[in-house]
Amino acid sequence: MRGNNIKDGNVGIGTTTPASTLTITGNFSATGTKSAVVNTSYGIRKLYAMESPDVRFYDEGRAKLNNGIANISLDPIFIETVEPDYQVYLTAEAKTQGIYVDEKAREYFIVKGYNPTSNIPFSWLISAVRKGYSATRMELENKGDESKFIATIDEASKITDIEVKGNNEIAKSILKNSDKNNKIENTNLENKFQVAASTESEIINSIQQKTNLNLEQIKKSITFRRKAVAPSSAEEESAAPTQNINYMSKVNGSIILKLG
């Protein structure tokens, strides 16, 4: 097959040294499922890949509090594969007054319990974006020279940065119709402008005003992204809980439900 390389029975696409039965160098797209085939006593079954709007890696484990605290060291190999920011999900495996992420660093995170003498076991799951892919989210499967719109929403300022890519007349028309006060880059017809909107419908309507596209055309060519928001000092310095009060609080981005 043209574009493929076969070596020792292995097939390579984009590479001349395939190390597996099929090795692909580059991106891979499929309209169907991606599955592993496993032989069980119930026959050969398919187990499907978990999908995500972005390019994300996961790791998980189990640990135990020691007098209300546990320090979880992250796998150094995993750390090298992901962006610095990551999310932690905790599941207590015994009755507890609550556990939360007290501190996050590049190499570890610390879990604490509201009960300073707690020794309960718990499981954890971390999720992080693959290194070098922080700007990738639900990209369009573009064919040819179609235009596409990348809308980066700033929830705090309610301002959205719009980037238009495409080698056609639509990109040119945006350059002409955009506010002259906006700084628009016109290198390879990659044009940028801002709109005072933060909801998807408002953003699409604003783009429509700058182009001759209808709403359906815009919806099929737009990708939404959101600027990362750093935790505020109020979130980082949540007050210590009062005993015997039912409430929900937020600590370092973790939702804590206090019972009893």
C-alpha positions in Angstrom: 0.0 0.0 0.0 1.3 3.4 -0.9 2.6 5.5 2.0 2.9 2.4 4.2 6.1 0.6 5.3 6.3 -3.0 6.3 9.1 -4.4 8.3 9.3 -7.9 10.0 5.6 -8.2 9.6 4.9 -4.8 11.3 3.1 -2.0 9.3 4.2 1.6 9.7 2.3 4.7 8.6 4.5 7.7 8.6 7.5 5.7 9.8 10.0 3.3 8.3 10.7 1.5 11.7 7.4 0.2 13.0 7.8 -1.3 16.5 4.3 -2.8 16.7 1.9 -4.6 14.5 0.7 -1.2 13.4 2.7 2.0 14.2 1.3 5.4 13.2 3.4 8.5 13.4 1.0 11.5 13.4 -2.7 11.9 14.1 -5.3 9.2 13.8 -9.0 9.7 13.2 -11.9 7.3 13.2 -15.6 7.6 12.8 -16.2 4.3 14.6 -14.9 2.9 17.9 -11.4 2.1 19.1 -11.4 -1.1 21.0 -9.3 -3.8 22.5 -10.3 -7.4 21.9 -10.1 -9.7 24.9 -10.8 -13.4 25.2 -13.2 -14.2 28.1 -15.2 -17.2 29.3 -18.2 -15.3 27.7 -16.5 -15.2 24.4 -14.2 -12.7 22.7 -15.4 -9.2 23.8 -14.5 -5.6 22.8 -13.5 -3.1 25.4 -13.6 0.5 24.2 -11.2 3.4 24.6 -12.3 6.2 26.8 -12.8 9.4 24.8 -12.3 13.0 25.9 -12.8 16.5 24.4 -9.1 17.1 24.8 -5.9 15.1 24.8 -5.7 13.7 28.3 -3.7 11.1 30.3 -4.8 9.5 33.5 -3.1 7.8 36.5 -4.6 6.3 39.6 -3.8 4.6 42.9 -4.7 3.9 46.5 -3.4 5.3 49.7 -4.2 5.7 53.4 -4.3 8.7 55.7 -1.8 8.6 58.6 -3.1 10.8 61.4 -5.2 12.8 58.9 -2.6 13.3 56.2 -1.1 11.5 53.1 1.6 12.5 50.7 1.1 11.0 47.2 4.2 11.0 45.0 3.5 11.1 41.3 5.2 8.7 38.8 8.2 10.7 37.4 7.7 9.2 33.9 4.0 10.2 33.9 5.0 13.7 35.0 7.2 14.1 31.9 4.2 13.2 29.6 1.7 15.9 30.8 1.3 19.6 31.3 2.0 20.9 34.8 -1.6 21.5 35.8 -3.6 18.4 36.8 -6.9 17.5 38.5 -7.2 15.2 41.4 -10.3 13.1 42.2 -10.6 11.4 45.6 -12.8 8.6 46.8 -12.9 7.7 50.5 -13.1 3.9 51.2 -14.4 4.2 54.7 -16.7 6.4 56.8 -15.2 9.8 57.0 -15.9 13.4 57.9 -14.3 14.4 54.6 -11.0 14.4 52.7 -9.6 17.0 50.4 -6.5 18.0 48.4 -4.6 20.3 50.7 -1.6 20.9 48.4 -0.6 20.2 44.8 2.9 20.3 43.4 4.5 19.1 40.2 5.9 15.9 41.8 3.2 15.2 44.5 0.0 16.2 46.1 -1.1 16.1 49.8 -4.5 14.8 51.0 -5.9 15.7 54.4 -8.9 14.7 56.4 -11.1 16.9 58.5 -10.5 14.5 61.3 -6.8 15.0 62.3 -6.6 11.4 63.7 -8.2 9.7 60.6 -6.4 6.7 59.1 -9.0 5.8 56.4 -8.0 4.3 53.0 -8.9 6.2 49.9 -8.4 5.9 46.1 -7.3 8.7 43.8 -7.4 9.5 40.1 -5.4 12.3 38.4 -6.2 13.7 35.0 -3.8 15.9 33.0 -3.5 17.2 29.5 -0.8 15.6 27.3 2.4 17.7 27.1 2.3 20.0 24.1 -1.4 19.6 23.5 -2.9 22.2 25.9 -4.4 24.1 22.9 -6.1 21.1 21.4 -9.8 20.6 22.1 -12.5 19.1 19.9 -10.8 20.2 16.7 -12.7 20.1 13.5 -12.0 17.3 11.0 -11.4 19.9 8.2 -11.3 18.9 4.6 -9.7 21.2 2.0 -9.5 24.9 2.6 -12.5 25.4 4.8 -12.4 28.2 7.3 -12.5 27.4 11.0 -13.1 29.7 14.0 -11.3 29.2 17.3 -13.1 31.0 20.1 -11.1 31.4 23.4 -13.5 32.5 26.1 -12.3 34.6 29.1 -15.0 33.9 31.7 -13.6 36.7 34.0 -13.6 39.5 31.5 -16.5 38.2 29.4 -14.3 38.8 26.3 -13.7 36.2 23.7 -10.7 36.1 21.3 -11.7 34.9 17.9 -9.1 33.4 15.5 -10.1 32.6 11.9 -8.1 30.2 9.9 -8.6 29.4 6.2 -7.3 30.2 2.8 -10.5 31.6 1.3 -12.7 34.7 0.9 -14.3 34.3 4.3 -11.1 35.1 6.1 -10.6 38.1 3.8 -14.0 39.4 4.5 -13.5 39.3 8.3 -10.3 41.3 7.9 -12.4 44.0 6.0 -15.4 44.0 8.4 -13.5 43.9 11.7 -13.2 46.9 13.9 -10.3 49.0 12.7 -9.2 49.5 16.3 -8.6 45.8 16.6 -5.1 44.5 16.0 -5.6 41.9 13.3 -2.8 39.6 12.2 -3.0 38.9 8.5 -0.1 36.4 8.1 -1.3 33.4 6.0 -4.8 34.7 6.4 -4.8 33.9 10.2 -7.0 36.8 11.4 -7.8 37.6 15.0 -10.4 39.9 16.7 -12.3 40.2 19.9 -16.0 40.2 20.8 -17.7 41.3 24.0 -19.4 38.0 24.6 -18.8 34.8 26.6 -21.7 32.5 25.8 -21.7 30.3 22.7 -24.8 31.8 21.2 -23.5 35.4 21.6 -20.2 34.4 20.1 -21.8 32.8 17.1 -24.0 35.8 16.5 -21.0 38.1 16.7 -19.2 36.0 14.1 -22.2 36.1 11.8 -22.2 39.9 11.9 -18.6 39.9 10.5 -19.2 37.3 7.8 -21.7 36.2 5.3 -22.1 32.8 6.9 -25.3 31.5 8.3 -25.6 30.2 11.9 -25.4 26.6 10.9 -22.2 27.1 8.9 -20.6 28.8 11.8 -21.6 26.1 14.3 -20.1 23.5 12.1 -16.8 25.3 11.8 -16.2 26.7 15.4 -14.2 25.3 18.3 -14.7 26.7 21.8 -11.8 27.0 24.3 -11.7 28.6 27.8 -8.8 30.4 29.4 -7.5 28.7 32.5 -8.6 30.4 35.7 -6.1 30.4 38.6 -7.8 29.7 42.0 -8.5 32.8 44.0 -7.1 33.4 47.5 -10.6 32.9 48.9 -10.6 29.4 47.5 -7.1 28.6 48.7 -7.8 29.8 52.2 -11.2 28.3 53.0 -12.0 28.5 56.7 -11.7 25.4 58.8 -15.0 23.5 59.1 -17.1 23.7 62.3 -17.9 20.3 63.8 -21.4 18.8 63.6 -22.6 21.2 60.8 -23.8 19.9 57.5 -22.4 21.9 54.6 -20.5 21.8 51.4 -17.2 23.7 50.8 -14.5 24.1 48.1 -10.9 23.6 48.9 -8.2 23.8 46.2 -10.7 23.1 43.6 -12.1 20.0 45.4 -15.7 19.9 46.5 -16.0 18.7 50.1 -19.2 17.4 51.7 -19.2 17.5 55.5 -21.5 15.0 57.2 -22.0 15.0 61.0 
